[in-house]
Amino acid sequence: MADGAETLWRPTIDALVFQPPGHQGFCAVHRLAFRALLGRTPLGRPGTPEECLDFFAAHRPAFERAAAAKIQRRGLDVAASLHLTSRDVARALAEVS
């Protein structure tokens, strides 16, 4: 997956995976994180892979900002992989509100 390449759903880890711009590692967002982002209750069903991919596509800049912030905050190596929580993404979404 090259920088800015296609976003993938990885069923083996039940997560959306993308590569943040300027970063060689991968960023994963678990399907359960999307439950909060999609406005579902904690006991409600998580989004389907298609719903998660659609939400990501509609809010990609926020996901990229969240990844960049986490990379910087944690001082991650350029090749390190990471995962985002719903809180990471919610903070980035709130920045543009």
PDB file as gemmi writes it, atoms N, CA and C in Angstrom:
CRYST1    1.000    1.000    1.000  90.00  90.00  90.00 P 1                      
ATOM      1  N   MET A   1       0.865  -1.173   0.000  1.00  0.00           N  
ATOM      2  CA  MET A   1       0.000   0.000   0.000  1.00  0.00           C  
ATOM      3  C   MET A   1       0.905   1.228   0.000  1.00  0.00           C  
ATOM      4  N   ALA A   2       0.882   1.983  -1.052  1.00  0.00           N  
ATOM      5  CA  ALA A   2       1.708   3.183  -1.154  1.00  0.00           C  
ATOM      6  C   ALA A   2       1.029   4.353  -0.460  1.00  0.00           C  
ATOM      7  N   ASP A   3       1.815   5.374  -0.159  1.00  0.00           N  
ATOM      8  CA  ASP A   3       1.302   6.568   0.499  1.00  0.00           C  
ATOM      9  C   ASP A   3       0.061   7.078  -0.236  1.00  0.00           C  
ATOM     10  N   GLY A   4      -1.033   7.265   0.503  1.00  0.00           N  
ATOM     11  CA  GLY A   4      -2.265   7.756  -0.087  1.00  0.00           C  
ATOM     12  C   GLY A   4      -3.017   6.700  -0.875  1.00  0.00           C  
ATOM     13  N   ALA A   5      -2.589   5.456  -0.766  1.00  0.00           N  
ATOM     14  CA  ALA A   5      -3.206   4.381  -1.538  1.00  0.00           C  
ATOM     15  C   ALA A   5      -4.583   4.037  -0.993  1.00  0.00           C  
ATOM     16  N   GLU A   6      -5.169   3.087  -1.635  1.00  0.00           N  
ATOM     17  CA  GLU A   6      -6.502   2.626  -1.302  1.00  0.00           C  
ATOM     18  C   GLU A   6      -6.623   2.212   0.167  1.00  0.00           C  
ATOM     19  N   THR A   7      -7.770   2.480   0.698  1.00  0.00           N  
ATOM     20  CA  THR A   7      -8.097   2.051   2.047  1.00  0.00           C  
ATOM     21  C   THR A   7      -8.618   0.623   1.956  1.00  0.00           C  
ATOM     22  N   LEU A   8      -8.210  -0.205   2.889  1.00  0.00           N  
ATOM     23  CA  LEU A   8      -8.597  -1.611   2.851  1.00  0.00           C  
ATOM     24  C   LEU A   8      -9.348  -2.012   4.105  1.00  0.00           C  
ATOM     25  N   TRP A   9     -10.222  -2.996   3.952  1.00  0.00           N  
ATOM     26  CA  TRP A   9     -10.829  -3.633   5.110  1.00  0.00           C  
ATOM     27  C   TRP A   9     -10.098  -4.946   5.303  1.00  0.00           C  
ATOM     28  N   ARG A  10      -9.533  -5.143   6.489  1.00  0.00           N  
ATOM     29  CA  ARG A  10      -8.811  -6.384   6.781  1.00  0.00           C  
ATOM     30  C   ARG A  10      -9.670  -7.245   7.691  1.00  0.00           C  
ATOM     31  N   PRO A  11     -10.356  -8.236   7.131  1.00  0.00           N  
ATOM     32  CA  PRO A  11     -11.244  -9.069   7.943  1.00  0.00           C  
ATOM     33  C   PRO A  11     -10.513  -9.862   9.025  1.00  0.00           C  
ATOM     34  N   THR A  12      -9.240 -10.143   8.819  1.00  0.00           N  
ATOM     35  CA  THR A  12      -8.494 -10.913   9.819  1.00  0.00           C  
ATOM     36  C   THR A  12      -8.346 -10.159  11.135  1.00  0.00           C  
ATOM     37  N   ILE A  13      -8.372  -8.825  11.071  1.00  0.00           N  
ATOM     38  CA  ILE A  13      -8.293  -8.029  12.303  1.00  0.00           C  
ATOM     39  C   ILE A  13      -9.554  -7.195  12.512  1.00  0.00           C  
ATOM     40  N   ASP A  14     -10.541  -7.365  11.628  1.00  0.00           N  
ATOM     41  CA  ASP A  14     -11.826  -6.667  11.720  1.00  0.00           C  
ATOM     42  C   ASP A  14     -11.621  -5.159  11.823  1.00  0.00           C  
ATOM     43  N   ALA A  15     -10.789  -4.643  10.905  1.00  0.00           N  
ATOM     44  CA  ALA A  15     -10.439  -3.225  10.968  1.00  0.00           C  
ATOM     45  C   ALA A  15     -10.200  -2.639   9.582  1.00  0.00           C  
ATOM     46  N   LEU A  16     -10.407  -1.349   9.504  1.00  0.00           N  
ATOM     47  CA  LEU A  16     -10.051  -0.565   8.330  1.00  0.00           C  
ATOM     48  C   LEU A  16      -8.566  -0.236   8.455  1.00  0.00           C  
ATOM     49  N   VAL A  17      -7.847  -0.305   7.349  1.00  0.00           N  
ATOM     50  CA  VAL A  17      -6.413  -0.018   7.362  1.00  0.00           C  
ATOM     51  C   VAL A  17      -6.104   0.984   6.253  1.00  0.00           C  
ATOM     52  N   PHE A  18      -5.323   2.007   6.608  1.00  0.00           N  
ATOM     53  CA  PHE A  18      -4.873   2.977   5.614  1.00  0.00           C  
ATOM     54  C   PHE A  18      -3.459   3.406   5.967  1.00  0.00           C  
ATOM     55  N   GLN A  19      -2.821   4.064   5.026  1.00  0.00           N  
ATOM     56  CA  GLN A  19      -1.469   4.565   5.259  1.00  0.00           C  
ATOM     57  C   GLN A  19      -1.526   6.085   5.300  1.00  0.00           C  
ATOM     58  N   PRO A  20      -1.211   6.671   6.460  1.00  0.00           N  
ATOM     59  CA  PRO A  20      -1.248   8.132   6.561  1.00  0.00           C  
ATOM     60  C   PRO A  20      -0.235   8.780   5.613  1.00  0.00           C  
ATOM     61  N   PRO A  21      -0.559   9.940   5.067  1.00  0.00           N  
ATOM     62  CA  PRO A  21       0.380  10.635   4.183  1.00  0.00           C  
ATOM     63  C   PRO A  21       1.721  10.871   4.870  1.00  0.00           C  
ATOM     64  N   GLY A  22       2.800  10.600   4.141  1.00  0.00           N  
ATOM     65  CA  GLY A  22       4.135  10.819   4.665  1.00  0.00           C  
ATOM     66  C   GLY A  22       4.593   9.799   5.686  1.00  0.00           C  
ATOM     67  N   HIS A  23       3.837   8.739   5.858  1.00  0.00           N  
ATOM     68  CA  HIS A  23       4.167   7.715   6.849  1.00  0.00           C  
ATOM     69  C   HIS A  23       4.253   6.370   6.143  1.00  0.00           C  
ATOM     70  N   GLN A  24       5.228   5.568   6.510  1.00  0.00           N  
ATOM     71  CA  GLN A  24       5.405   4.269   5.867  1.00  0.00           C  
ATOM     72  C   GLN A  24       4.635   3.152   6.563  1.00  0.00           C  
ATOM     73  N   GLY A  25       4.273   3.366   7.811  1.00  0.00           N  
ATOM     74  CA  GLY A  25       3.528   2.353   8.555  1.00  0.00           C  
ATOM     75  C   GLY A  25       2.049   2.419   8.228  1.00  0.00           C  
ATOM     76  N   PHE A  26       1.330   1.462   8.750  1.00  0.00           N  
ATOM     77  CA  PHE A  26      -0.108   1.392   8.526  1.00  0.00           C  
ATOM     78  C   PHE A  26      -0.860   1.862   9.754  1.00  0.00           C  
ATOM     79  N   CYS A  27      -2.037   2.350   9.523  1.00  0.00           N  
ATOM     80  CA  CYS A  27      -2.901   2.813  10.599  1.00  0.00           C  
ATOM     81  C   CYS A  27      -4.190   2.000  10.529  1.00  0.00           C  
ATOM     82  N   ALA A  28      -4.563   1.390  11.635  1.00  0.00           N  
ATOM     83  CA  ALA A  28      -5.769   0.573  11.689  1.00  0.00           C  
ATOM     84  C   ALA A  28      -6.805   1.227  12.600  1.00  0.00           C  
ATOM     85  N   VAL A  29      -8.065   1.072  12.213  1.00  0.00           N  
ATOM     86  CA  VAL A  29      -9.181   1.541  13.031  1.00  0.00           C  
ATOM     87  C   VAL A  29     -10.141   0.361  13.146  1.00  0.00           C  
ATOM     88  N   HIS A  30     -10.240  -0.188  14.343  1.00  0.00           N  
ATOM     89  CA  HIS A  30     -11.068  -1.369  14.565  1.00  0.00           C  
ATOM     90  C   HIS A  30     -12.545  -1.042  14.365  1.00  0.00           C  
ATOM     91  N   ARG A  31     -13.278  -2.026  13.924  1.00  0.00           N  
ATOM     92  CA  ARG A  31     -14.708  -1.838  13.663  1.00  0.00           C  
ATOM     93  C   ARG A  31     -15.462  -1.361  14.900  1.00  0.00           C  
ATOM     94  N   LEU A  32     -15.060  -1.804  16.084  1.00  0.00           N  
ATOM     95  CA  LEU A  32     -15.751  -1.358  17.296  1.00  0.00           C  
ATOM     96  C   LEU A  32     -15.551   0.137  17.543  1.00  0.00           C  
ATOM     97  N   ALA A  33     -14.435   0.703  17.077  1.00  0.00           N  
ATOM     98  CA  ALA A  33     -14.232   2.149  17.213  1.00  0.00           C  
ATOM     99  C   ALA A  33     -15.262   2.907  16.383  1.00  0.00           C  
ATOM    100  N   PHE A  34     -15.662   2.315  15.280  1.00  0.00           N  
ATOM    101  CA  PHE A  34     -16.655   2.972  14.428  1.00  0.00           C  
ATOM    102  C   PHE A  34     -18.034   3.007  15.076  1.00  0.00           C  
ATOM    103  N   ARG A  35     -18.292   2.105  16.021  1.00  0.00           N  
ATOM    104  CA  ARG A  35     -19.610   2.092  16.673  1.00  0.00           C  
ATOM    105  C   ARG A  35     -19.900   3.466  17.267  1.00  0.00           C  
ATOM    106  N   ALA A  36     -18.937   4.027  17.990  1.00  0.00           N  
ATOM    107  CA  ALA A  36     -19.128   5.357  18.581  1.00  0.00           C  
ATOM    108  C   ALA A  36     -19.168   6.433  17.503  1.00  0.00           C  
ATOM    109  N   LEU A  37     -18.305   6.317  16.513  1.00  0.00           N  
ATOM    110  CA  LEU A  37     -18.249   7.331  15.458  1.00  0.00           C  
ATOM    111  C   LEU A  37     -19.532   7.364  14.635  1.00  0.00           C  
ATOM    112  N   LEU A  38     -20.165   6.216  14.494  1.00  0.00           N  
ATOM    113  CA  LEU A  38     -21.416   6.138  13.739  1.00  0.00           C  
ATOM    114  C   LEU A  38     -22.632   6.471  14.596  1.00  0.00           C  
ATOM    115  N   GLY A  39     -22.387   6.801  15.879  1.00  0.00           N  
ATOM    116  CA  GLY A  39     -23.484   7.191  16.759  1.00  0.00           C  
ATOM    117  C   GLY A  39     -24.288   6.034  17.303  1.00  0.00           C  
ATOM    118  N   ARG A  40     -23.686   4.871  17.360  1.00  0.00           N  
ATOM    119  CA  ARG A  40     -24.374   3.696  17.889  1.00  0.00           C  
ATOM    120  C   ARG A  40     -24.183   3.633  19.398  1.00  0.00           C  
ATOM    121  N   THR A  41     -25.101   2.991  20.079  1.00  0.00           N  
ATOM    122  CA  THR A  41     -24.974   2.825  21.525  1.00  0.00           C  
ATOM    123  C   THR A  41     -23.876   1.803  21.819  1.00  0.00           C  
ATOM    124  N   PRO A  42     -23.310   1.839  23.027  1.00  0.00           N  
ATOM    125  CA  PRO A  42     -22.243   0.884  23.359  1.00  0.00           C  
ATOM    126  C   PRO A  42     -22.645  -0.579  23.169  1.00  0.00           C  
ATOM    127  N   LEU A  43     -23.909  -0.891  23.371  1.00  0.00           N  
ATOM    128  CA  LEU A  43     -24.348  -2.273  23.191  1.00  0.00           C  
ATOM    129  C   LEU A  43     -24.930  -2.522  21.807  1.00  0.00           C  
ATOM    130  N   GLY A  44     -24.998  -1.474  20.995  1.00  0.00           N  
ATOM    131  CA  GLY A  44     -25.518  -1.623  19.637  1.00  0.00           C  
ATOM    132  C   GLY A  44     -24.522  -2.335  18.747  1.00  0.00           C  
ATOM    133  N   ARG A  45     -24.985  -2.702  17.587  1.00  0.00           N  
ATOM    134  CA  ARG A  45     -24.091  -3.412  16.676  1.00  0.00           C  
ATOM    135  C   ARG A  45     -23.065  -2.440  16.099  1.00  0.00           C  
ATOM    136  N   PRO A  46     -21.844  -2.918  15.893  1.00  0.00           N  
ATOM    137  CA  PRO A  46     -20.855  -2.064  15.229  1.00  0.00           C  
ATOM    138  C   PRO A  46     -21.241  -1.913  13.762  1.00  0.00           C  
ATOM    139  N   GLY A  47     -20.652  -0.969  13.096  1.00  0.00           N  
ATOM    140  CA  GLY A  47     -20.948  -0.777  11.687  1.00  0.00           C  
ATOM    141  C   GLY A  47     -20.473  -1.948  10.845  1.00  0.00           C  
ATOM    142  N   THR A  48     -21.102  -2.102   9.712  1.00  0.00           N  
ATOM    143  CA  THR A  48     -20.627  -3.107   8.765  1.00  0.00           C  
ATOM    144  C   THR A  48     -19.326  -2.587   8.152  1.00  0.00           C  
ATOM    145  N   PRO A  49     -18.534  -3.459   7.565  1.00  0.00           N  
ATOM    146  CA  PRO A  49     -17.328  -2.961   6.890  1.00  0.00           C  
ATOM    147  C   PRO A  49     -17.640  -1.868   5.866  1.00  0.00           C  
ATOM    148  N   GLU A  50     -18.737  -2.018   5.148  1.00  0.00           N  
ATOM    149  CA  GLU A  50     -19.107  -1.011   4.140  1.00  0.00           C  
ATOM    150  C   GLU A  50     -19.443   0.328   4.793  1.00  0.00           C  
ATOM    151  N   GLU A  51     -20.179   0.301   5.910  1.00  0.00           N  
ATOM    152  CA  GLU A  51     -20.505   1.539   6.621  1.00  0.00           C  
ATOM    153  C   GLU A  51     -19.234   2.214   7.143  1.00  0.00           C  
ATOM    154  N   CYS A  52     -18.314   1.416   7.636  1.00  0.00           N  
ATOM    155  CA  CYS A  52     -17.052   1.960   8.150  1.00  0.00           C  
ATOM    156  C   CYS A  52     -16.234   2.589   7.023  1.00  0.00           C  
ATOM    157  N   LEU A  53     -16.139   1.898   5.898  1.00  0.00           N  
ATOM    158  CA  LEU A  53     -15.399   2.436   4.753  1.00  0.00           C  
ATOM    159  C   LEU A  53     -16.043   3.719   4.240  1.00  0.00           C  
ATOM    160  N   ASP A  54     -17.369   3.761   4.209  1.00  0.00           N  
ATOM    161  CA  ASP A  54     -18.073   4.970   3.763  1.00  0.00           C  
ATOM    162  C   ASP A  54     -17.819   6.137   4.712  1.00  0.00           C  
ATOM    163  N   PHE A  55     -17.862   5.865   6.019  1.00  0.00           N  
ATOM    164  CA  PHE A  55     -17.617   6.921   7.004  1.00  0.00           C  
ATOM    165  C   PHE A  55     -16.190   7.440   6.856  1.00  0.00           C  
ATOM    166  N   PHE A  56     -15.249   6.528   6.687  1.00  0.00           N  
ATOM    167  CA  PHE A  56     -13.856   6.928   6.491  1.00  0.00           C  
ATOM    168  C   PHE A  56     -13.724   7.808   5.252  1.00  0.00           C  
ATOM    169  N   ALA A  57     -14.335   7.395   4.155  1.00  0.00           N  
ATOM    170  CA  ALA A  57     -14.237   8.165   2.911  1.00  0.00           C  
ATOM    171  C   ALA A  57     -14.803   9.575   3.093  1.00  0.00           C  
ATOM    172  N   ALA A  58     -15.883   9.691   3.847  1.00  0.00           N  
ATOM    173  CA  ALA A  58     -16.516  10.994   4.062  1.00  0.00           C  
ATOM    174  C   ALA A  58     -15.705  11.891   4.996  1.00  0.00           C  
ATOM    175  N   HIS A  59     -14.855  11.275   5.823  1.00  0.00           N  
ATOM    176  CA  HIS A  59     -14.117  12.031   6.840  1.00  0.00           C  
ATOM    177  C   HIS A  59     -12.615  11.745   6.805  1.00  0.00           C  
ATOM    178  N   ARG A  60     -12.110  11.370   5.658  1.00  0.00           N  
ATOM    179  CA  ARG A  60     -10.697  10.983   5.556  1.00  0.00           C  
ATOM    180  C   ARG A  60      -9.731  12.025   6.132  1.00  0.00           C  
ATOM    181  N   PRO A  61      -9.918  13.325   5.852  1.00  0.00           N  
ATOM    182  CA  PRO A  61      -8.974  14.304   6.422  1.00  0.00           C  
ATOM    183  C   PRO A  61      -8.894  14.233   7.954  1.00  0.00           C  
ATOM    184  N   ALA A  62     -10.012  13.983   8.612  1.00  0.00           N  
ATOM    185  CA  ALA A  62      -9.995  13.878  10.080  1.00  0.00           C  
ATOM    186  C   ALA A  62      -9.208  12.648  10.524  1.00  0.00           C  
ATOM    187  N   PHE A  63      -9.369  11.537   9.825  1.00  0.00           N  
ATOM    188  CA  PHE A  63      -8.607  10.332  10.160  1.00  0.00           C  
ATOM    189  C   PHE A  63      -7.115  10.577   9.953  1.00  0.00           C  
ATOM    190  N   GLU A  64      -6.775  11.269   8.877  1.00  0.00           N  
ATOM    191  CA  GLU A  64      -5.366  11.570   8.614  1.00  0.00           C  
ATOM    192  C   GLU A  64      -4.793  12.511   9.670  1.00  0.00           C  
ATOM    193  N   ARG A  65      -5.586  13.509  10.093  1.00  0.00           N  
ATOM    194  CA  ARG A  65      -5.139  14.414  11.169  1.00  0.00           C  
ATOM    195  C   ARG A  65      -4.960  13.649  12.476  1.00  0.00           C  
ATOM    196  N   ALA A  66      -5.899  12.753  12.760  1.00  0.00           N  
ATOM    197  CA  ALA A  66      -5.810  11.960  13.993  1.00  0.00           C  
ATOM    198  C   ALA A  66      -4.558  11.090  13.980  1.00  0.00           C  
ATOM    199  N   ALA A  67      -4.265  10.489  12.843  1.00  0.00           N  
ATOM    200  CA  ALA A  67      -3.065   9.651  12.736  1.00  0.00           C  
ATOM    201  C   ALA A  67      -1.808  10.498  12.900  1.00  0.00           C  
ATOM    202  N   ALA A  68      -1.761  11.646  12.230  1.00  0.00           N  
ATOM    203  CA  ALA A  68      -0.587  12.520  12.331  1.00  0.00           C  
ATOM    204  C   ALA A  68      -0.371  12.981  13.770  1.00  0.00           C  
ATOM    205  N   ALA A  69      -1.455  13.317  14.452  1.00  0.00           N  
ATOM    206  CA  ALA A  69      -1.346  13.766  15.844  1.00  0.00           C  
ATOM    207  C   ALA A  69      -0.825  12.646  16.738  1.00  0.00           C  
ATOM    208  N   LYS A  70      -1.309  11.429  16.522  1.00  0.00           N  
ATOM    209  CA  LYS A  70      -0.866  10.308  17.351  1.00  0.00           C  
ATOM    210  C   LYS A  70       0.597   9.971  17.065  1.00  0.00           C  
ATOM    211  N   ILE A  71       0.980  10.025  15.805  1.00  0.00           N  
ATOM    212  CA  ILE A  71       2.375   9.766  15.437  1.00  0.00           C  
ATOM    213  C   ILE A  71       3.284  10.780  16.123  1.00  0.00           C  
ATOM    214  N   GLN A  72       2.897  12.043  16.072  1.00  0.00           N  
ATOM    215  CA  GLN A  72       3.708  13.091  16.688  1.00  0.00           C  
ATOM    216  C   GLN A  72       3.711  12.969  18.210  1.00  0.00           C  
ATOM    217  N   ARG A  73       2.529  12.772  18.791  1.00  0.00           N  
ATOM    218  CA  ARG A  73       2.403  12.685  20.251  1.00  0.00           C  
ATOM    219  C   ARG A  73       3.221  11.526  20.817  1.00  0.00           C  
ATOM    220  N   ARG A  74       3.230  10.413  20.109  1.00  0.00           N  
ATOM    221  CA  ARG A  74       3.942   9.225  20.585  1.00  0.00           C  
ATOM    222  C   ARG A  74       5.394   9.174  20.106  1.00  0.00           C  
ATOM    223  N   GLY A  75       5.766  10.072  19.210  1.00  0.00           N  
ATOM    224  CA  GLY A  75       7.122  10.066  18.672  1.00  0.00           C  
ATOM    225  C   GLY A  75       7.424   8.789  17.903  1.00  0.00           C  
ATOM    226  N   LEU A  76       6.438   8.320  17.139  1.00  0.00           N  
ATOM    227  CA  LEU A  76       6.591   7.052  16.423  1.00  0.00           C  
ATOM    228  C   LEU A  76       7.551   7.172  15.250  1.00  0.00           C  
ATOM    229  N   ASP A  77       8.263   6.102  15.013  1.00  0.00           N  
ATOM    230  CA  ASP A  77       9.153   5.996  13.865  1.00  0.00           C  
ATOM    231  C   ASP A  77       8.323   6.055  12.586  1.00  0.00           C  
ATOM    232  N   VAL A  78       8.922   6.513  11.509  1.00  0.00           N  
ATOM    233  CA  VAL A  78       8.213   6.678  10.240  1.00  0.00           C  
ATOM    234  C   VAL A  78       7.628   5.361   9.710  1.00  0.00           C  
ATOM    235  N   ALA A  79       8.197   4.242  10.117  1.00  0.00           N  
ATOM    236  CA  ALA A  79       7.714   2.946   9.639  1.00  0.00           C  
ATOM    237  C   ALA A  79       6.803   2.237  10.644  1.00  0.00           C  
ATOM    238  N   ALA A  80       6.569   2.857  11.785  1.00  0.00           N  
ATOM    239  CA  ALA A  80       5.755   2.212  12.823  1.00  0.00           C  
ATOM    240  C   ALA A  80       4.282   2.178  12.425  1.00  0.00           C  
ATOM    241  N   SER A  81       3.634   1.090  12.756  1.00  0.00           N  
ATOM    242  CA  SER A  81       2.192   0.992  12.564  1.00  0.00           C  
ATOM    243  C   SER A  81       1.500   1.449  13.839  1.00  0.00           C  
ATOM    244  N   LEU A  82       0.254   1.851  13.704  1.00  0.00           N  
ATOM    245  CA  LEU A  82      -0.491   2.351  14.851  1.00  0.00           C  
ATOM    246  C   LEU A  82      -1.968   2.066  14.670  1.00  0.00           C  
ATOM    247  N   HIS A  83      -2.718   2.253  15.722  1.00  0.00           N  
ATOM    248  CA  HIS A  83      -4.171   2.154  15.595  1.00  0.00           C  
ATOM    249  C   HIS A  83      -4.788   3.404  16.204  1.00  0.00           C  
ATOM    250  N   LEU A  84      -5.942   3.760  15.680  1.00  0.00           N  
ATOM    251  CA  LEU A  84      -6.684   4.907  16.187  1.00  0.00           C  
ATOM    252  C   LEU A  84      -7.897   4.414  16.954  1.00  0.00           C  
ATOM    253  N   THR A  85      -8.202   5.105  18.029  1.00  0.00           N  
ATOM    254  CA  THR A  85      -9.418   4.827  18.781  1.00  0.00           C  
ATOM    255  C   THR A  85     -10.507   5.796  18.313  1.00  0.00           C  
ATOM    256  N   SER A  86     -11.717   5.545  18.756  1.00  0.00           N  
ATOM    257  CA  SER A  86     -12.800   6.472  18.418  1.00  0.00           C  
ATOM    258  C   SER A  86     -12.509   7.853  19.005  1.00  0.00           C  
ATOM    259  N   ARG A  87     -11.855   7.908  20.158  1.00  0.00           N  
ATOM    260  CA  ARG A  87     -11.511   9.204  20.766  1.00  0.00           C  
ATOM    261  C   ARG A  87     -10.509   9.973  19.915  1.00  0.00           C  
ATOM    262  N   ASP A  88      -9.523   9.264  19.369  1.00  0.00           N  
ATOM    263  CA  ASP A  88      -8.548   9.927  18.497  1.00  0.00           C  
ATOM    264  C   ASP A  88      -9.258  10.607  17.331  1.00  0.00           C  
ATOM    265  N   VAL A  89     -10.156   9.876  16.699  1.00  0.00           N  
ATOM    266  CA  VAL A  89     -10.857  10.396  15.523  1.00  0.00           C  
ATOM    267  C   VAL A  89     -11.851  11.479  15.928  1.00  0.00           C  
ATOM    268  N   ALA A  90     -12.560  11.280  17.035  1.00  0.00           N  
ATOM    269  CA  ALA A  90     -13.534  12.278  17.492  1.00  0.00           C  
ATOM    270  C   ALA A  90     -12.860  13.619  17.764  1.00  0.00           C  
ATOM    271  N   ARG A  91     -11.657  13.595  18.346  1.00  0.00           N  
ATOM    272  CA  ARG A  91     -10.917  14.848  18.575  1.00  0.00           C  
ATOM    273  C   ARG A  91     -10.636  15.553  17.252  1.00  0.00           C  
ATOM    274  N   ALA A  92     -10.206  14.793  16.256  1.00  0.00           N  
ATOM    275  CA  ALA A  92      -9.896  15.391  14.955  1.00  0.00           C  
ATOM    276  C   ALA A  92     -11.163  15.908  14.275  1.00  0.00           C  
ATOM    277  N   LEU A  93     -12.265  15.202  14.429  1.00  0.00           N  
ATOM    278  CA  LEU A  93     -13.535  15.663  13.859  1.00  0.00           C  
ATOM    279  C   LEU A  93     -13.986  16.957  14.531  1.00  0.00           C  
ATOM    280  N   ALA A  94     -13.775  17.064  15.835  1.00  0.00           N  
ATOM    281  CA  ALA A  94     -14.191  18.254  16.586  1.00  0.00           C  
ATOM    282  C   ALA A  94     -13.376  19.483  16.194  1.00  0.00           C  
ATOM    283  N   GLU A  95     -12.155  19.282  15.731  1.00  0.00           N  
ATOM    284  CA  GLU A  95     -11.294  20.404  15.338  1.00  0.00           C  
ATOM    285  C   GLU A  95     -11.884  21.204  14.186  1.00  0.00           C  
ATOM    286  N   VAL A  96     -12.651  20.562  13.338  1.00  0.00           N  
ATOM    287  CA  VAL A  96     -13.218  21.260  12.183  1.00  0.00           C  
ATOM    288  C   VAL A  96     -14.642  21.728  12.434  1.00  0.00           C  
ATOM    289  N   SER A  97     -15.197  21.371  13.573  1.00  0.00           N  
ATOM    290  CA  SER A  97     -16.583  21.777  13.881  1.00  0.00           C  
ATOM    291  C   SER A  97     -16.648  23.208  14.338  1.00  0.00           C  
TER     292      SER A  97                                                      
END                                                                             
